[in-house]
């Protein structure tokens, strides 16, 4: 298995929500707000196994 880390905001909302839902995180219940918040993060990284999103991380900043 090869995991690829990308700094990209080219992700599907349903893939992001699937990760949050799988971890029982309450943000999965507000998918539009979750996705918008992540896309507007200072930094947003994703982890991929081929074409499958398997992880993500974001950071906030005041500039």
Secondary structure, 3 states (H helix, E strand, C coil): CCEEEECCCCCCHHHHHHHHHHCCCHHHHCHHHHHHHHHCCCEEEEEEECCEEEEEEEECCCC
